[in-house]
């Protein structure tokens, strides 16, 4: 049985400690799923607009950082078979900035960052006077479908997220949540082996009707793969290993009689690019060398993108921003400059977004700040795999759909399946995948 604590308020939320889980040891470690069941729900927004199928279990599985071309029989036979069996969307994209946190927030809210509050992995925080990771519980400012399905439909939801900062930003939203453990040093994620075991234990113990899953190995091993620009040895192995763990999850669903209840939506939050050591952009050095810019902008580095936040007198902002555009556009490797409003990123994204060319990466504040070759956040990493499959009778088979879809379409699809309103969302449900 999964070890849990029961509480009457989300404010009292706790999870099994990592020290306690470590004491489990050996095979028991795989079963040591840190989960929490929430008690009193938050305020309900509405009631289901139509009855919810009582035999529907929905899984949204994020294969973090997967490239569309990796969805093939050789590298990912299970995922490829699921995609062939169900409905595959061939024009799917993440949204800018193509990073983990903003696209997971988009998946669960269905809205742009100017409404959900999460424009990038890292932002310049005016209050702190420095850049920080968006891993706080209150960083998401729009209701998620993890909460809404729990509250409005009265059903159990679960989050099984392999990355520590994902667990942080989604804490307290699902009925059941897993604190990733054990964490790999430096990457701060739990290997897919442990994550899928935690997923199986969560399903066994709590029978959630909607489960949000992140598998982080493809992304984390892709980042660290020094052969990624050509051979991608560690990355390819991670793709195959993650796929095999999902094969084992499918066997679990079939063996426990749950496959016929299951709808499985699989997508990535972004894809991956690789840079070579000499293709590094350090914008901070260029700003420090310019008297008109020195000390006047905070930089939040997001791999394939930098965001710049003006720190001076508001009356001087326009002139400083014009000069910033001039200087940053002239740095080798910089591809594009954006006004955050044009990308609907919101105030937290600052005053300017810069992206890099394929094969480059940003490294701020110094050229040594970002040593990893695997990279995303910029335009080349927007394309993602996206398909809907599973054993439920409502799943349509063998379809290929070429209309554009994005990470924002996940939440309205979830809401639609559970009879909840989604008119206020910026995305739209992937209705082609179902016989409803």
BELMOWO-V893503 format. One line per field, one symbol per residue. ss: DSSP state (H for helix, E for strand, - for the rest). phi: phi as a letter, one per 40 degrees, with the letter a starting at -180 (. if undefined). Layout:
BEGIN
ss->???
phi->???
END
This chain:
BEGIN
ss->-----E---HHH-----HHHHHHH-HHHHHH---EEE-------------------EEEEEEE----HHH------HHHHHHHHH-EEEEEEE------HHHHHHHHHH---HHHH-----EEEE----EEEE---HHH-----HHHHHHHH----EEEEE-EHHHHHH------EEE----------E--HHHHHHHHHHHHHHH---EEEEEE-HHHHHHHH--------HHHHHHHHHHHHHHHHHHHHHHH---HHHEEEEEE-----EE-----EE-HHHHHH--------EEEEE---EEEEEE---HHHHHHHHHHHHHHHH----EEEEE-HHHH---HHH--EEEEE----EE-----------EE---HHH-E--EEEE-----E---EEEEEEEE--HHHHHHHHH-------------HHHE--
phi->.ccbbbbcadccdbbcccccccccgfccccccccbbbccdccdccabdcaccdcbbbbbbbbcdgccdcccacccbcccccdcccbbbbcbcacbcccbcccccccdcbgbcdcbcgbcacbbccdccgacaccbcdcccbbdccccccccccgbcbabbbcccccdccbdgcccbbbcdacccdgcfbcdddccccccccccccbfccbbbbbbccdcccccccccccbcfccccccccccccccccccccccccgcccccbbbbabcabbbbbcdccbbbcdcccccbdcbdgbbcbbcbgcabbbbcbccdcbcccccccddccccccdgccabbcdcccfcgcccgbabbbbcdgbacabcbcccbccccaahbccbccbcaabahccccccbgbbbbccbbccccdccdcccbgbcbcccccbcccccbbb
END
